């Protein structure tokens, strides 16, 4: 290095120190970061699995050391070893919660959206969200949108357990976390079902009311979801990446269940081997039933029933199962789609295929049916002449 270059470097570094003293940076100081993400986003989050056998042991121990939950939650969060913010992924936090028989987890609300996928449920286990009782039976999905009052009740004689997923990492990164305890154990319940907001989103609703626009509590009963999953498994079609995968949708809009989280359930049928695929979204999976493997970023994750695993963004992944499996998943895709940051390779797996054609058109395309040509159109004068003839017979004025 010659003397002139050394002098310039010294002056340059001194200038950067002067900028730091007044809380400033030169844009060139970001160059190394930009060069590191050529080819796509790179996350510090790692493909990680949380084994149910270990989690179950820790949940049982939590019940011993935390005899009452009160305003807190007896929830064990899954912290990704690559995360410096305590998240399961860059944007989402997942964990498992347990509520003892006869216990109430006190009412509170927060700016964080949450959902519950029920593991050990019962008709007498329920969450109250904005005054609406939402029963928590096995494999039900319960939504608790941001800033909704909610409390959990276990009036059964067995432990209630479920998977929690929250967008806390995302909301925290935006500096928008807010929390408020009710100051009482429970909130009041709505007196009648006809008062429930969630009863106003079916195939019919009160005509005299203005349609709701705010986020609302909602329950997706597993009995309904499973029926649809079995129905679409009959057809043989599916995604070459995810096999038969269905999205939980907002019943009012047809969009994502929550603005920041896409919820899906998928059936990997026996001997399914998915094609390699990657997305810019990060995803958390819960194994409802079965077992299999997921290869992600060169790492093989072997999973079984009730395990949870996390997939970082923009990592090549492929699912495989021999006996078949059912997976519930949550991703941050809706947020990325709104910001035009969602991408997939080698091809899109979201909303890309067409609906099935009508049976008639399928037979026409195959050549089984040749439609008759349409009748030749008659000139307007001929049509008018025929019309006047009919009117004359009826004694009506001519046109």
Secondary structure as a PSIPRED ss2 file (coil, helix, strand):
# PSIPRED VFORMAT (PSIPRED V4.0)

   1 X C   1.000  0.000  0.000
   2 X C   1.000  0.000  0.000
   3 X H   0.000  1.000  0.000
   4 X H   0.000  1.000  0.000
   5 X H   0.000  1.000  0.000
   6 X H   0.000  1.000  0.000
   7 X H   0.000  1.000  0.000
   8 X H   0.000  1.000  0.000
   9 X H   0.000  1.000  0.000
  10 X H   0.000  1.000  0.000
  11 X H   0.000  1.000  0.000
  12 X H   0.000  1.000  0.000
  13 X H   0.000  1.000  0.000
  14 X H   0.000  1.000  0.000
  15 X H   0.000  1.000  0.000
  16 X H   0.000  1.000  0.000
  17 X H   0.000  1.000  0.000
  18 X H   0.000  1.000  0.000
  19 X H   0.000  1.000  0.000
  20 X H   0.000  1.000  0.000
  21 X H   0.000  1.000  0.000
  22 X C   1.000  0.000  0.000
  23 X C   1.000  0.000  0.000
  24 X C   1.000  0.000  0.000
  25 X C   1.000  0.000  0.000
  26 X C   1.000  0.000  0.000
  27 X H   0.000  1.000  0.000
  28 X H   0.000  1.000  0.000
  29 X H   0.000  1.000  0.000
  30 X H   0.000  1.000  0.000
  31 X H   0.000  1.000  0.000
  32 X H   0.000  1.000  0.000
  33 X H   0.000  1.000  0.000
  34 X H   0.000  1.000  0.000
  35 X H   0.000  1.000  0.000
  36 X H   0.000  1.000  0.000
  37 X C   1.000  0.000  0.000
  38 X C   1.000  0.000  0.000
  39 X C   1.000  0.000  0.000
  40 X C   1.000  0.000  0.000
  41 X C   1.000  0.000  0.000
  42 X C   1.000  0.000  0.000
  43 X C   1.000  0.000  0.000
  44 X C   1.000  0.000  0.000
  45 X C   1.000  0.000  0.000
  46 X C   1.000  0.000  0.000
  47 X C   1.000  0.000  0.000
  48 X E   0.000  0.000  1.000
  49 X E   0.000  0.000  1.000
  50 X E   0.000  0.000  1.000
  51 X C   1.000  0.000  0.000
  52 X H   0.000  1.000  0.000
  53 X H   0.000  1.000  0.000
  54 X H   0.000  1.000  0.000
  55 X H   0.000  1.000  0.000
  56 X H   0.000  1.000  0.000
  57 X H   0.000  1.000  0.000
  58 X H   0.000  1.000  0.000
  59 X H   0.000  1.000  0.000
  60 X H   0.000  1.000  0.000
  61 X H   0.000  1.000  0.000
  62 X H   0.000  1.000  0.000
  63 X H   0.000  1.000  0.000
  64 X H   0.000  1.000  0.000
  65 X H   0.000  1.000  0.000
  66 X C   1.000  0.000  0.000
  67 X C   1.000  0.000  0.000
  68 X C   1.000  0.000  0.000
  69 X C   1.000  0.000  0.000
  70 X C   1.000  0.000  0.000
  71 X C   1.000  0.000  0.000
  72 X C   1.000  0.000  0.000
  73 X C   1.000  0.000  0.000
  74 X C   1.000  0.000  0.000
  75 X E   0.000  0.000  1.000
  76 X E   0.000  0.000  1.000
  77 X E   0.000  0.000  1.000
  78 X C   1.000  0.000  0.000
  79 X C   1.000  0.000  0.000
  80 X C   1.000  0.000  0.000
  81 X C   1.000  0.000  0.000
  82 X C   1.000  0.000  0.000
  83 X C   1.000  0.000  0.000
  84 X C   1.000  0.000  0.000
  85 X C   1.000  0.000  0.000
  86 X C   1.000  0.000  0.000
  87 X C   1.000  0.000  0.000
  88 X C   1.000  0.000  0.000
  89 X C   1.000  0.000  0.000
  90 X C   1.000  0.000  0.000
  91 X C   1.000  0.000  0.000
  92 X C   1.000  0.000  0.000
  93 X E   0.000  0.000  1.000
  94 X E   0.000  0.000  1.000
  95 X E   0.000  0.000  1.000
  96 X E   0.000  0.000  1.000
  97 X E   0.000  0.000  1.000
  98 X E   0.000  0.000  1.000
  99 X E   0.000  0.000  1.000
 100 X C   1.000  0.000  0.000
 101 X C   1.000  0.000  0.000
 102 X C   1.000  0.000  0.000
 103 X C   1.000  0.000  0.000
 104 X E   0.000  0.000  1.000
 105 X E   0.000  0.000  1.000
 106 X E   0.000  0.000  1.000
 107 X E   0.000  0.000  1.000
 108 X E   0.000  0.000  1.000
 109 X E   0.000  0.000  1.000
 110 X E   0.000  0.000  1.000
 111 X C   1.000  0.000  0.000
 112 X C   1.000  0.000  0.000
 113 X C   1.000  0.000  0.000
 114 X E   0.000  0.000  1.000
 115 X E   0.000  0.000  1.000
 116 X E   0.000  0.000  1.000
 117 X E   0.000  0.000  1.000
 118 X E   0.000  0.000  1.000
 119 X E   0.000  0.000  1.000
 120 X E   0.000  0.000  1.000
 121 X C   1.000  0.000  0.000
 122 X E   0.000  0.000  1.000
 123 X E   0.000  0.000  1.000
 124 X E   0.000  0.000  1.000
 125 X E   0.000  0.000  1.000
 126 X E   0.000  0.000  1.000
 127 X E   0.000  0.000  1.000
 128 X E   0.000  0.000  1.000
 129 X E   0.000  0.000  1.000
 130 X C   1.000  0.000  0.000
 131 X C   1.000  0.000  0.000
 132 X E   0.000  0.000  1.000
 133 X E   0.000  0.000  1.000
 134 X E   0.000  0.000  1.000
 135 X E   0.000  0.000  1.000
 136 X E   0.000  0.000  1.000
 137 X C   1.000  0.000  0.000
 138 X C   1.000  0.000  0.000
 139 X C   1.000  0.000  0.000
 140 X C   1.000  0.000  0.000
 141 X E   0.000  0.000  1.000
 142 X E   0.000  0.000  1.000
 143 X E   0.000  0.000  1.000
 144 X E   0.000  0.000  1.000
 145 X C   1.000  0.000  0.000
 146 X C   1.000  0.000  0.000
 147 X C   1.000  0.000  0.000
 148 X C   1.000  0.000  0.000
 149 X C   1.000  0.000  0.000
 150 X E   0.000  0.000  1.000
 151 X E   0.000  0.000  1.000
 152 X E   0.000  0.000  1.000
 153 X E   0.000  0.000  1.000
 154 X E   0.000  0.000  1.000
 155 X C   1.000  0.000  0.000
 156 X C   1.000  0.000  0.000
 157 X C   1.000  0.000  0.000
 158 X C   1.000  0.000  0.000
 159 X C   1.000  0.000  0.000
 160 X E   0.000  0.000  1.000
 161 X E   0.000  0.000  1.000
 162 X E   0.000  0.000  1.000
 163 X E   0.000  0.000  1.000
 164 X E   0.000  0.000  1.000
 165 X E   0.000  0.000  1.000
 166 X E   0.000  0.000  1.000
 167 X C   1.000  0.000  0.000
 168 X H   0.000  1.000  0.000
 169 X H   0.000  1.000  0.000
 170 X H   0.000  1.000  0.000
 171 X H   0.000  1.000  0.000
 172 X H   0.000  1.000  0.000
 173 X H   0.000  1.000  0.000
 174 X C   1.000  0.000  0.000
 175 X C   1.000  0.000  0.000
 176 X C   1.000  0.000  0.000
 177 X C   1.000  0.000  0.000
 178 X C   1.000  0.000  0.000
 179 X E   0.000  0.000  1.000
 180 X E   0.000  0.000  1.000
 181 X E   0.000  0.000  1.000
 182 X C   1.000  0.000  0.000
 183 X C   1.000  0.000  0.000
 184 X C   1.000  0.000  0.000
 185 X C   1.000  0.000  0.000
 186 X C   1.000  0.000  0.000
 187 X C   1.000  0.000  0.000
 188 X C   1.000  0.000  0.000
 189 X C   1.000  0.000  0.000
 190 X C   1.000  0.000  0.000
 191 X C   1.000  0.000  0.000
 192 X C   1.000  0.000  0.000
 193 X H   0.000  1.000  0.000
 194 X H   0.000  1.000  0.000
 195 X H   0.000  1.000  0.000
 196 X C   1.000  0.000  0.000
 197 X H   0.000  1.000  0.000
 198 X H   0.000  1.000  0.000
 199 X H   0.000  1.000  0.000
 200 X H   0.000  1.000  0.000
 201 X C   1.000  0.000  0.000
 202 X C   1.000  0.000  0.000
 203 X C   1.000  0.000  0.000
 204 X C   1.000  0.000  0.000
 205 X C   1.000  0.000  0.000
 206 X C   1.000  0.000  0.000
 207 X C   1.000  0.000  0.000
 208 X C   1.000  0.000  0.000
 209 X C   1.000  0.000  0.000
 210 X C   1.000  0.000  0.000
 211 X C   1.000  0.000  0.000
 212 X C   1.000  0.000  0.000
 213 X C   1.000  0.000  0.000
 214 X C   1.000  0.000  0.000
 215 X C   1.000  0.000  0.000
 216 X C   1.000  0.000  0.000
 217 X C   1.000  0.000  0.000
 218 X E   0.000  0.000  1.000
 219 X E   0.000  0.000  1.000
 220 X E   0.000  0.000  1.000
 221 X C   1.000  0.000  0.000
 222 X H   0.000  1.000  0.000
 223 X H   0.000  1.000  0.000
 224 X H   0.000  1.000  0.000
 225 X H   0.000  1.000  0.000
 226 X H   0.000  1.000  0.000
 227 X H   0.000  1.000  0.000
 228 X H   0.000  1.000  0.000
 229 X H   0.000  1.000  0.000
 230 X H   0.000  1.000  0.000
 231 X H   0.000  1.000  0.000
 232 X H   0.000  1.000  0.000
 233 X H   0.000  1.000  0.000
 234 X H   0.000  1.000  0.000
 235 X C   1.000  0.000  0.000
 236 X C   1.000  0.000  0.000
 237 X C   1.000  0.000  0.000
 238 X C   1.000  0.000  0.000
 239 X E   0.000  0.000  1.000
 240 X C   1.000  0.000  0.000
 241 X C   1.000  0.000  0.000
 242 X C   1.000  0.000  0.000
 243 X E   0.000  0.000  1.000
 244 X E   0.000  0.000  1.000
 245 X E   0.000  0.000  1.000
 246 X E   0.000  0.000  1.000
 247 X E   0.000  0.000  1.000
 248 X E   0.000  0.000  1.000
 249 X E   0.000  0.000  1.000
 250 X C   1.000  0.000  0.000
 251 X C   1.000  0.000  0.000
 252 X C   1.000  0.000  0.000
 253 X C   1.000  0.000  0.000
 254 X C   1.000  0.000  0.000
 255 X C   1.000  0.000  0.000
 256 X E   0.000  0.000  1.000
 257 X C   1.000  0.000  0.000
 258 X E   0.000  0.000  1.000
 259 X C   1.000  0.000  0.000
 260 X C   1.000  0.000  0.000
 261 X E   0.000  0.000  1.000
 262 X E   0.000  0.000  1.000
 263 X E   0.000  0.000  1.000
 264 X E   0.000  0.000  1.000
 265 X E   0.000  0.000  1.000
 266 X E   0.000  0.000  1.000
 267 X E   0.000  0.000  1.000
 268 X E   0.000  0.000  1.000
 269 X C   1.000  0.000  0.000
 270 X C   1.000  0.000  0.000
 271 X C   1.000  0.000  0.000
 272 X C   1.000  0.000  0.000
 273 X E   0.000  0.000  1.000
 274 X C   1.000  0.000  0.000
 275 X C   1.000  0.000  0.000
 276 X C   1.000  0.000  0.000
 277 X E   0.000  0.000  1.000
 278 X E   0.000  0.000  1.000
 279 X E   0.000  0.000  1.000
 280 X C   1.000  0.000  0.000
 281 X C   1.000  0.000  0.000
 282 X C   1.000  0.000  0.000
 283 X E   0.000  0.000  1.000
 284 X E   0.000  0.000  1.000
 285 X E   0.000  0.000  1.000
 286 X E   0.000  0.000  1.000
 287 X E   0.000  0.000  1.000
 288 X E   0.000  0.000  1.000
 289 X E   0.000  0.000  1.000
 290 X E   0.000  0.000  1.000
 291 X C   1.000  0.000  0.000
 292 X E   0.000  0.000  1.000
 293 X E   0.000  0.000  1.000
 294 X E   0.000  0.000  1.000
 295 X E   0.000  0.000  1.000
 296 X E   0.000  0.000  1.000
 297 X C   1.000  0.000  0.000
 298 X C   1.000  0.000  0.000
 299 X E   0.000  0.000  1.000
 300 X E   0.000  0.000  1.000
 301 X E   0.000  0.000  1.000
 302 X E   0.000  0.000  1.000
 303 X E   0.000  0.000  1.000
 304 X C   1.000  0.000  0.000
 305 X C   1.000  0.000  0.000
 306 X C   1.000  0.000  0.000
 307 X C   1.000  0.000  0.000
 308 X E   0.000  0.000  1.000
 309 X E   0.000  0.000  1.000
 310 X E   0.000  0.000  1.000
 311 X E   0.000  0.000  1.000
 312 X C   1.000  0.000  0.000
 313 X C   1.000  0.000  0.000
 314 X C   1.000  0.000  0.000
 315 X C   1.000  0.000  0.000
 316 X C   1.000  0.000  0.000
 317 X E   0.000  0.000  1.000
 318 X E   0.000  0.000  1.000
 319 X E   0.000  0.000  1.000
 320 X E   0.000  0.000  1.000
 321 X C   1.000  0.000  0.000
 322 X C   1.000  0.000  0.000
 323 X C   1.000  0.000  0.000
 324 X C   1.000  0.000  0.000
 325 X E   0.000  0.000  1.000
 326 X E   0.000  0.000  1.000
 327 X E   0.000  0.000  1.000
 328 X E   0.000  0.000  1.000
 329 X E   0.000  0.000  1.000
 330 X E   0.000  0.000  1.000
 331 X E   0.000  0.000  1.000
 332 X C   1.000  0.000  0.000
 333 X H   0.000  1.000  0.000
 334 X H   0.000  1.000  0.000
 335 X H   0.000  1.000  0.000
 336 X H   0.000  1.000  0.000
 337 X H   0.000  1.000  0.000
 338 X H   0.000  1.000  0.000
 339 X C   1.000  0.000  0.000
 340 X C   1.000  0.000  0.000
 341 X C   1.000  0.000  0.000
 342 X C   1.000  0.000  0.000
 343 X C   1.000  0.000  0.000
 344 X E   0.000  0.000  1.000
 345 X E   0.000  0.000  1.000
 346 X C   1.000  0.000  0.000
 347 X C   1.000  0.000  0.000
 348 X C   1.000  0.000  0.000
 349 X C   1.000  0.000  0.000
 350 X C   1.000  0.000  0.000
 351 X C   1.000  0.000  0.000
 352 X C   1.000  0.000  0.000
 353 X C   1.000  0.000  0.000
 354 X C   1.000  0.000  0.000
 355 X C   1.000  0.000  0.000
 356 X C   1.000  0.000  0.000
 357 X C   1.000  0.000  0.000
 358 X C   1.000  0.000  0.000
 359 X H   0.000  1.000  0.000
 360 X H   0.000  1.000  0.000
 361 X H   0.000  1.000  0.000
 362 X H   0.000  1.000  0.000
 363 X H   0.000  1.000  0.000
 364 X H   0.000  1.000  0.000
 365 X H   0.000  1.000  0.000
 366 X H   0.000  1.000  0.000
 367 X C   1.000  0.000  0.000
 368 X C   1.000  0.000  0.000
 369 X C   1.000  0.000  0.000
 370 X C   1.000  0.000  0.000
 371 X C   1.000  0.000  0.000
 372 X C   1.000  0.000  0.000
 373 X C   1.000  0.000  0.000
 374 X C   1.000  0.000  0.000
 375 X C   1.000  0.000  0.000
 376 X C   1.000  0.000  0.000
 377 X C   1.000  0.000  0.000
 378 X C   1.000  0.000  0.000
 379 X C   1.000  0.000  0.000
 380 X H   0.000  1.000  0.000
 381 X H   0.000  1.000  0.000
 382 X H   0.000  1.000  0.000
 383 X H   0.000  1.000  0.000
 384 X H   0.000  1.000  0.000
 385 X H   0.000  1.000  0.000
 386 X H   0.000  1.000  0.000
 387 X H   0.000  1.000  0.000
 388 X H   0.000  1.000  0.000
 389 X H   0.000  1.000  0.000
 390 X H   0.000  1.000  0.000
 391 X H   0.000  1.000  0.000
 392 X H   0.000  1.000  0.000
 393 X H   0.000  1.000  0.000
 394 X H   0.000  1.000  0.000
 395 X C   1.000  0.000  0.000
 396 X C   1.000  0.000  0.000
 397 X C   1.000  0.000  0.000
 398 X C   1.000  0.000  0.000
 399 X C   1.000  0.000  0.000
